[in-house]
Amino acid sequence: MSSNEKNVTSYFVLIPVLGTMALIVLWVFIILGSFFASFGAPEQNTVNRSAVIERLKPIESVAIKGEEKGAVSTDTQTGSAPAVDTVEAPAGAIDANAIVTAACAACHSIGLLESPKMGDKAAWDKRIEANGGMDGLVKSAIAGKGAMPARGGNAGLSDAEVKAAIEFMMK
């Protein structure tokens, strides 16, 4: 093999190596360029706080007549209370079955952690006696008992709804 043929062969090896090195250098410049471009001027990266508060503001608020007066939150921008429509729940409008299904059945359907099972009259009677009557049992359920969180884990339940749910589970 002549020296000219060796030089030609070495060029065929040298070209891919140089090409690979050129691509690596190009990638490094692209990565560094995008890295330093992300640091733009500080005014470009500020968050418009009032726009964020406006997007997070609740659409409406509802208060039920007879509930806690301090339950309404204030508007974060103006500091005033938002307009609230007061609605009084009609008597007998409590759907105890829906409440029990949503909040109580997970534990009380199987007696989880010694909770009285739905329909077990003897177990519920023991709880009523231990708490000094039905009102005491309702207060215990409102405050939470053992592993059961307050109001069965649904803080939105009223006292009357908790009582209706207990009465429903006792049947």
ChimeraX attribute file (.defattr): number of C-alpha atoms within 10 A of each C-alpha:
attribute: neighborCount
match mode: 1-to-1
recipient: residues
	/A:1	5
	/A:2	6
	/A:3	8
	/A:4	9
	/A:5	10
	/A:6	11
	/A:7	11
	/A:8	11
	/A:9	11
	/A:10	11
	/A:11	12
	/A:12	11
	/A:13	11
	/A:14	11
	/A:15	11
	/A:16	11
	/A:17	11
	/A:18	11
	/A:19	11
	/A:20	11
	/A:21	12
	/A:22	12
	/A:23	11
	/A:24	12
	/A:25	12
	/A:26	12
	/A:27	12
	/A:28	11
	/A:29	12
	/A:30	11
	/A:31	12
	/A:32	11
	/A:33	11
	/A:34	10
	/A:35	10
	/A:36	9
	/A:37	10
	/A:38	9
	/A:39	10
	/A:40	9
	/A:41	9
	/A:42	7
	/A:43	7
	/A:44	8
	/A:45	10
	/A:46	8
	/A:47	9
	/A:48	8
	/A:49	9
	/A:50	11
	/A:51	9
	/A:52	10
	/A:53	13
	/A:54	11
	/A:55	10
	/A:56	9
	/A:57	11
	/A:58	10
	/A:59	6
	/A:60	9
	/A:61	12
	/A:62	12
	/A:63	15
	/A:64	15
	/A:65	12
	/A:66	10
	/A:67	11
	/A:68	9
	/A:69	9
	/A:70	7
	/A:71	10
	/A:72	14
	/A:73	11
	/A:74	13
	/A:75	14
	/A:76	13
	/A:77	10
	/A:78	8
	/A:79	9
	/A:80	10
	/A:81	11
	/A:82	15
	/A:83	12
	/A:84	12
	/A:85	12
	/A:86	12
	/A:87	11
	/A:88	11
	/A:89	11
	/A:90	7
	/A:91	6
	/A:92	7
	/A:93	8
	/A:94	16
	/A:95	12
	/A:96	19
	/A:97	14
	/A:98	12
	/A:99	20
	/A:100	22
	/A:101	13
	/A:102	13
	/A:103	16
	/A:104	22
	/A:105	19
	/A:106	12
	/A:107	17
	/A:108	20
	/A:109	16
	/A:110	13
	/A:111	14
	/A:112	13
	/A:113	11
	/A:114	12
	/A:115	18
	/A:116	22
	/A:117	19
	/A:118	22
	/A:119	15
	/A:120	14
	/A:121	14
	/A:122	12
	/A:123	15
	/A:124	22
	/A:125	15
	/A:126	12
	/A:127	18
	/A:128	16
	/A:129	12
	/A:130	12
	/A:131	15
	/A:132	10
	/A:133	13
	/A:134	18
	/A:135	12
	/A:136	15
	/A:137	20
	/A:138	23
	/A:139	17
	/A:140	17
	/A:141	21
	/A:142	22
	/A:143	13
	/A:144	15
	/A:145	15
	/A:146	11
	/A:147	11
	/A:148	17
	/A:149	14
	/A:150	17
	/A:151	24
	/A:152	23
	/A:153	15
	/A:154	15
	/A:155	10
	/A:156	8
	/A:157	17
	/A:158	15
	/A:159	15
	/A:160	12
	/A:161	19
	/A:162	23
	/A:163	21
	/A:164	20
	/A:165	24
	/A:166	21
	/A:167	16
	/A:168	16
	/A:169	22
	/A:170	17
	/A:171	10
